[in-house]
Amino acid sequence: MSVVDAWLIPTPGRETRLWRFSSTAVFAFVTGCSKLVVGYLNKPKLYNKDQFLKHVERHDKARPLITVANHYSMVDDFLIGYMCSWRRMLQAPLRRWIPGAKDVCCKTYVSSLFFQLGRVIPIVRGDGVYQKGMDFCTDIMNANGWVHVYPEGKVNTEQEYIRFKWGIGRLVAESKVCPIVLPYWHLGMEVVWPMKIPYYPRAGKKLTVLIGEPLDFTDDLNTLRNENKTQEEIRKHITDKIQDSLFKLRTKTEELHETKV
């Protein structure tokens, strides 16, 4: 097995003490970097933060949670580390999982280990919604966990309107308990940490994060199933609604970002 094919993530709940300790160390490091880069070196402004506190910070695992956002920078995940409390990021049952491109995160054994300790689930782009990484995400949903998704499927450096990948539709449709989906749009991370050499964080930049209203697909799923829609049709319906919600947030976020002092 080549390095990039190595799946290192143990079955949740069966991790060794060394894995748990190492994972906590990675989360502590990344969270510290997140709070430093976003909160201290730059000027973030969060809108509708109460929705984030209600559905993420106080998530009690009675129901699965999906957060979904645009992907403009390689370090967009720093926003989660910034917005979440230390408690949320350091207690293993509360941490987020996140699908990540295997060709980016798993180039070497060291990078594979680091990212998978940080709960990045290797996804093979082009292998569709039924692959090992997506199966693992579905298992997390069925354990009422938290998965964060970038449905554009790549770092959208051109900030185009990209059709969302259907993987997020599968996570909602195949969860035993319909998850809460919390969307947010952000601007500024692409300036804080540009996708060009040399790679280093900038300071003094403005950041705007607009957290949207939660989406509940319980009624949609019941209606679609009663109409005998196929799994593909259900996934498309869910993905399209999430996409519409995020694109509306984009317009509002761009307005807020331009007017913010």
C-alpha positions, 0 to 999 in steps of 0.5 A: 500500500502506498503512503497516499492510500494509507487509511490511518483513522481508527474506528471512533471509540476504539482509538488508542490512548496515544491516538487520542493524545496526539489528536488532542495535541493537533487540535490544540495547535490548530486552534491556537493558530486559528485564534492567533491568525483570525482573532488577534492578527486580523479584524473579524466580524461575525454576524448572527453568531447566536445561531452558531452558539446555539447549533454548534457550540451547544450541540448536545449530540441529540441530533447530527450536525452539518456545517457548510461553507464556501472554500476560498482559502487553504486555511478556511478551517481556521474560522471554525477554530476561531469561532469555537471555544477551547472546550469544544475543540479539545473534547474529543466527542465534540470536535468536528470531522471534515472531508478533505482531498486525499491528493492534497492532505495525504501526499506523505505519511507525515501529512496523512498522519497530521491531517487524519489526527486532525479529523480530516477524512480522505476523499478521492475527488472523482470517485463519487458519493459512494466511497470509503471517506463518504461512508465514514462521514455517514457513520459519523452522522449516524452517531449524531456527530458533527461534519463540516463540508466544503461542497464546492469540492475544491479551493475556489480561488476564482470565487466562481459560482460552482455547482455543489457536489452531491456528497452533502445530499447523501449525508442528509438523506442517509442519516438515521436522524435528519441532521441540522444543516447550518450554512455560513459564508465568509470573505477575507480568508483568501486575503489573510492567507493567499494561495500564492508563494510565499505562503504566510498569514497577513495581518490587519485584514478584515474578515466577514462571516455571516451565519445563516438560518439552520436548515431542517430537511425532515419534511422534504425527506418525508415528501420525497420518499412518499413520492418514491423519488430515487436516491439520486433525485433526493440527493440533488434536491437537498444539495440544490436547496443548500446551494441556494441558501449559501448563494443567498448568504454570499450576496449578503456577505459581500454587501456586509464586507464592503460596508464594514468599517 
